[in-house]
Amino acid sequence: MVNVKGKWALVTGASRGLGFLAAAELAKRGCNLILQSRTAENSQKAAAELEKYGVQVKSVGCELGEEKAVRAMLDEIDAFGVDVDIVLNNAGLQIAYRTEYFNTPVNDYTVSFAVNTIAPALICYHFMPKMIEKGFGRIINTTSGIALEPEQAGYSASKAALDKITIDLGHTVNGTDVCINLVDPGWCRTDLGGPNAPNSPESAIPGVIVGAFVDDKRSGRLFRAQEYAGMELEKAVDSAQEIDAPY
């Protein structure tokens, strides 16, 4: 299992919900953090809470739906002068639930793809070459298990596209110590999942972070976080490493 003490992790959507919980778990293991949320103020507030774990915490604000903002954020992170070893692309947007799904507006797709597909892809494209050069890196892209629901077409399609990007990128590094994988947190009671979801946010821990700790040089896999609910991290990582790469 990877020792993350002293490493740096970028966590998007880190000011609340699963992102905050994941960042806290990484911090407990000694991992330094770069926290992203929509506003610098929210990121700074989260950073102040997580500094109690004795790690270094930096924060950025960024509207992930805007390409220029994402690129500016990446420049800001580079200016920190630290190597980003781990990326958790946790941030996501569920734009609507359309009961009249034949009238789904184009905007559902464009907005969903901007936040859920393009932004994490840009982040991967920025940090993966640095990880490859360094010889180490972990990227975890957050997907969704939603299926057979045209009511959520924009969201589902954007996550399916992210799956494709992740699996294809994984093929280029499979067998190396740069690992890029997917995680499905399950339907949790977060701001995105809503109050009627069957799972607590805490149930997605440690599943949402196992991809940061796997040490078997395999990429392109899907980790279903609810399968690891209640497990100690070490046991969850061992279980996750039983999943084969799809190549």
CORRACOR-V635426 format. One record per backbone hydrogen bond with DSSP energy under -0.5 kcal/mol. CO is the residue of the C=O (numbers start at 1). NH is the residue of the N-H. If there is no record, write none. Layout:
CO,NH
CO,NH
//
This chain:
2,4
4,7
7,32
8,85
8,86
9,11
9,34
10,88
11,36
13,16
16,19
16,20
17,21
18,22
19,23
20,24
21,25
22,26
23,27
24,28
25,29
26,29
26,31
27,30
30,6
32,9
33,58
34,11
35,60
36,13
36,14
37,62
39,43
40,44
41,45
42,46
43,47
44,48
45,49
46,50
47,51
49,52
50,53
51,54
56,33
58,35
60,37
62,64
63,66
65,67
66,70
67,71
68,72
69,73
70,74
71,75
72,76
73,77
74,78
75,79
76,80
77,80
77,82
78,81
82,84
83,85
85,138
86,10
87,89
87,140
88,12
88,90
89,142
93,95
97,99
99,101
100,103
101,104
105,108
105,109
106,109
106,110
107,111
108,112
109,113
110,114
111,115
112,116
113,117
113,118
114,119
117,121
118,122
119,123
120,124
121,125
122,126
123,127
124,128
125,129
127,131
128,132
129,133
130,134
131,135
131,136
137,179
138,87
139,141
139,181
140,89
141,143
141,183
143,185
149,152
150,153
151,98
152,156
153,157
154,158
155,159
156,160
157,161
158,162
159,163
160,164
161,165
162,166
163,167
164,168
165,169
166,170
167,171
168,172
169,172
169,173
170,173
170,174
173,176
177,137
177,179
179,139
180,220
181,141
182,223
183,143
183,185
184,225
184,226
186,188
187,199
188,190
190,194
194,197
199,189
200,203
201,204
202,205
204,208
205,230
206,209
206,210
207,210
209,212
209,213
210,213
210,214
213,2
217,175
221,182
221,223
222,224
223,184
223,225
224,227
225,228
226,229
228,231
232,236
233,237
234,238
235,239
236,240
237,241
239,242
240,243
//
